[in-house]
């Protein structure tokens, strides 16, 4: 069976190799432009550091949410186990006794009859 890719696993534009992402210049660098190269590298470094901090924040939020989900699941598991043990401890009623109780509950009820023509 072929597994479908999740939305987060699909390649996006950032995964495509481009001249900008691989810093391929269309013309050779000029002499004396090292200060410009330093400036561009510094800007890229700042951008990447900011991106890394955003990723760390997002990762922290995801981890916190996962922790909350695990705690909620544990509580629900405990509640389910308690309900299961409570059901086991209560003696089961016979089906005949349940039928009679149901009849007694609905004894005074009258059903309205409606004629349907097709």
C-alpha positions as CSV (number, residue, x, y, z in Angstrom):
1,X,0.0,0.0,0.0
2,X,1.3,3.5,-0.9
3,X,1.3,5.9,2.0
4,X,0.1,9.4,1.2
5,X,2.4,12.3,2.2
6,X,1.3,14.6,4.9
7,X,1.1,18.4,4.1
8,X,4.2,19.0,6.1
9,X,6.2,16.4,4.1
10,X,5.4,18.0,0.7
11,X,8.3,19.8,-0.8
12,X,7.9,23.5,-1.1
13,X,9.5,26.5,-2.8
14,X,12.2,26.6,-0.2
15,X,13.3,23.2,-1.2
16,X,14.0,24.1,-4.8
17,X,17.6,24.9,-5.7
18,X,17.9,28.3,-7.1
19,X,20.8,30.6,-8.0
20,X,20.0,32.8,-5.0
21,X,20.0,29.9,-2.5
22,X,23.3,28.6,-3.9
23,X,24.8,32.0,-4.4
24,X,25.7,31.5,-8.1
25,X,26.6,34.9,-9.5
26,X,25.9,35.7,-13.1
27,X,29.2,37.7,-13.4
28,X,32.5,37.3,-11.6
29,X,33.0,39.4,-8.5
30,X,34.5,42.8,-8.8
31,X,37.8,43.6,-7.2
32,X,37.4,45.8,-4.1
33,X,33.9,44.6,-3.3
34,X,34.8,42.7,-0.1
35,X,33.0,45.3,2.1
36,X,29.8,44.6,0.1
37,X,30.3,40.8,0.5
38,X,30.8,41.3,4.2
39,X,27.6,43.4,4.4
40,X,25.6,40.8,2.5
41,X,26.9,37.9,4.6
42,X,26.2,39.9,7.8
43,X,22.6,40.5,6.6
44,X,22.2,36.8,5.8
45,X,23.6,35.8,9.2
46,X,21.1,38.1,10.9
47,X,18.2,36.7,8.9
48,X,19.2,33.1,9.7
49,X,19.7,33.8,13.4
50,X,16.2,35.4,13.5
51,X,14.8,32.4,11.7
52,X,16.5,30.0,14.1
53,X,15.1,31.9,17.1
54,X,11.6,31.6,15.6
55,X,12.1,27.9,15.0
56,X,13.2,27.4,18.6
57,X,10.1,29.3,19.9
58,X,7.9,27.2,17.7
59,X,9.6,24.0,18.8
60,X,9.1,25.0,22.5
61,X,5.4,25.7,21.9
62,X,5.0,22.4,20.1
63,X,6.7,20.6,23.0
64,X,4.5,22.3,25.6
65,X,1.4,21.4,23.7
66,X,2.6,17.8,23.3
67,X,3.2,17.6,27.1
68,X,-0.4,19.0,27.7
69,X,-1.8,16.4,25.3
70,X,0.1,13.5,27.0
71,X,-1.2,14.7,30.4
72,X,-4.8,14.9,29.2
73,X,-4.5,11.4,27.6
74,X,-3.1,10.0,30.8
75,X,-6.1,11.5,32.8
76,X,-8.6,10.1,30.3
77,X,-6.9,6.7,30.4
78,X,-7.2,6.6,34.1
79,X,-10.9,7.7,34.0
80,X,-11.5,4.9,31.4
81,X,-9.8,2.3,33.6
82,X,-11.9,3.4,36.6
83,X,-15.1,3.2,34.5
84,X,-14.2,-0.2,33.3
85,X,-13.4,-1.5,36.8
86,X,-16.7,0.1,38.1
87,X,-18.7,-1.7,35.3
88,X,-17.0,-5.0,36.3
89,X,-17.9,-4.6,39.9
90,X,-21.6,-3.9,39.3
91,X,-23.5,-7.2,38.7
92,X,-25.0,-7.3,35.2
93,X,-28.8,-7.3,35.0
94,X,-30.5,-10.1,33.1
95,X,-31.9,-9.1,29.7
96,X,-35.4,-10.1,30.8
97,X,-35.2,-7.8,33.9
98,X,-34.1,-4.9,31.6
99,X,-37.0,-5.5,29.2
100,X,-39.5,-5.4,32.1
101,X,-38.0,-2.2,33.5
102,X,-38.2,-0.6,30.0
103,X,-41.8,-1.6,29.6
104,X,-42.6,-0.1,33.0
105,X,-41.0,3.1,32.1
106,X,-42.9,3.4,28.8
107,X,-46.2,2.0,30.1
108,X,-48.0,5.3,30.4
109,X,-46.7,6.6,27.1
110,X,-49.0,6.6,24.1
111,X,-47.5,6.7,20.6
112,X,-49.1,9.0,18.2
113,X,-50.0,7.3,15.0
114,X,-49.7,9.2,11.7
115,X,-51.1,8.0,8.4
116,X,-48.6,8.3,5.6
117,X,-49.8,8.2,2.0
118,X,-47.4,7.4,-0.8
